[in-house]
Each structure stands twice: as C-alpha cells, then as structure tokens.
Amino acid sequence: APIALEVTVRKTPLLVAFSAVLTMGCQSFLMESTGDMMSAYTIKHLTPFAMGTRDLDMACRISQGTGNLLLSYERVLDVPPYQATITTMASAAACAEAQGVDAELAGIRALKKGDSTGAADARIVEKRWRNLAARRYQRAYEALVKKYGEPGTGCSAHLDEEGTDGRRHQIAYLIGLISGVQAVRHDRASGAQLGIPADNGKKIARGLDCLNADRWWQMPKALQAAIWLGLPGGTPKGVDAWAQLNNSASLGGATGIRLAMTAQAQ
C-alpha cells in the first residue's frame, strides 16, 4: 500500500499536466469550430434573412448585439471571418445612421421654431452618430480589403466562383463597397473626424466593374455613377453619369429590389 501510494503521488503532477493540455486543446477546438459555425451561419442564413426583412431596426440591432462576439473570433481563427465582419459592421452602421438622421430632423425642427441653441445641440448629436456610422462602415470596408484586396486593382478569384459560394462572395463584396462609400459620406458629414480619403471613391468605382449589374439589381452601375457624380471630374470621358444612374435605378426598381434607387436618391 505505501508503495502504491508513493507511485500515485508521483504520477499526479503528470496527470494534472496532461489533463490541462487536453483541456486546453479541447477549448481551442471548440472555440475554432464555434467561430467557423458562427461565421458560416452569418453569411449563409443571417445576412440573406436580414436583407429580406422590412424591419431595419431588428436587422441592425442583431449586429449590434452579436457584433463583438463574432468579431472576437479574429483572435481565434486562422482565417478571420472577414465576410461576416463586412455584413455585420455594415448592418450595425445602419443603426448609427438612423440615429444620425433622427438628430438631423430634430435640428431642422428646432430651426423652424427659432430655437438656435436646440438646433446647435442637435447638430452636435448628429455629428456623433455620423462619426460612429463612419467608423462602422469603414470597419466593414477594411474587412473587404483584407478578404478581396484593394478595389480597383483587379478582381478577386473568389468573385468568379460558381454556385452559392460565388454568390455569397459577390454579395459580401457589394456590401463592402457600399460601406466604403458610406464611410466617406458619413465622415464628411461628421466634420471629417476620421479623415477617410475621398479617393476611396475612385477605387470603389473601379471595383464595381467586378460585379454583374444584372445579377445584383443594377446596384453596381447605379453606385458607380453616383460616385462619379460626387467627385469633381470623376466621370470618365464619353460617359453620361446621370443617364447611367437614372437608367440603373429604373431597371433595378423593376426587379422589385430598389437598392439602386437609394443611390439615386442620395
């Protein structure tokens, strides 16, 4: 009995160490598998569902609620969930954008009432929300760059993939490019606090050529024309940007997905 006890005591540290290593390995595997599952679910199911809902508030708030959880997997996964980051941050930015619009309207109401102090306060609140929207949209755009490369320097091979995977890459790419434009727009509206380069617009306009406009409700052509019109001297020679924008909005609206019309309206 004393000999058996002595052997057991001597083995205990080895057993504890082995158990600790095994436990850490299991935790690592579980974290990685969970991260992969969440990323895949976000792209395959959550993003299409959110895009199909009419409830913008719910669509953006789910991204606010789960955003940090999902993005934290960049610390765990060998291949960070860039696709999921694009759609999550773009959706979360929509929440801040909506708050900015509400603050802008409050400022307009205050001005009409002759309340200059209230209007100034509302403008400060609006700038804060616009700044937050710009930060989130920029985060989505940066994820696009990491996943697909700098827009305008060539088309990623992922965009040429066939079937469902190809469509997922393309929609993530489109959302990322839209986010890049929105990041510039909201940064300007907040007083250029982030200093996002306006030249990003030219890169994004070239990057939109990588997408089939007919497949994506004419949004690539509409957004491209809107960018050209927003940049002094940005329209290529021989191109009628207004005609392209209006035609794309009309064709896109006829599909029932009126995304191109939002580019026209803005």
C-alpha angles and dihedrals in degrees: 000000000000090000092049090048091050092051091049092050091049092050095047097083090050091049092048092049092048091048091050092051091047092049093049090049091051092048091050091050092047093049093049094046091046091049092049090048094049093047093049092046091050092054099037101041118000097053096048090045093049092047089053097051125094091210104092092175093060092042093056097038094057087058092048091050098047101025099098092043091054096041092049088070087075083081092054111034125077087218107041116225095253095155091054090045091057095054096037096051093043090053093047089049089058089064092055091044091054091051089050091053091050090051091048091053090048089055092051091050090050092051092051089053091050092246101141094170092052090047092052092049091050090050090055091050090048092052091052092053092044089052091052091048090051091051093052095044090048090052088055091049092049089053088053091053091050093049103038106016131247110326114247095030095090139304120284116242088232089071091060095055115121129238128002096341091055092050091050091052091048096050091047089049092050093048090048092053092047088051091053091055092045091049091058092044096050093042089057091047090053093052097269092283092158096041094223106183114252086213087076085081092064091050092049092049089056092044091056089068086073091070130075106241093202092056094048102048094265090288094129092057094041094050091044091054092046090054092050091051091050095054120070107243090359098126113098117241115272094020124117101210095185091052091049092048096048094042092049092049091051095047093042093049090053089062091062092245103100098190093120089055090061089060089051093049095048 
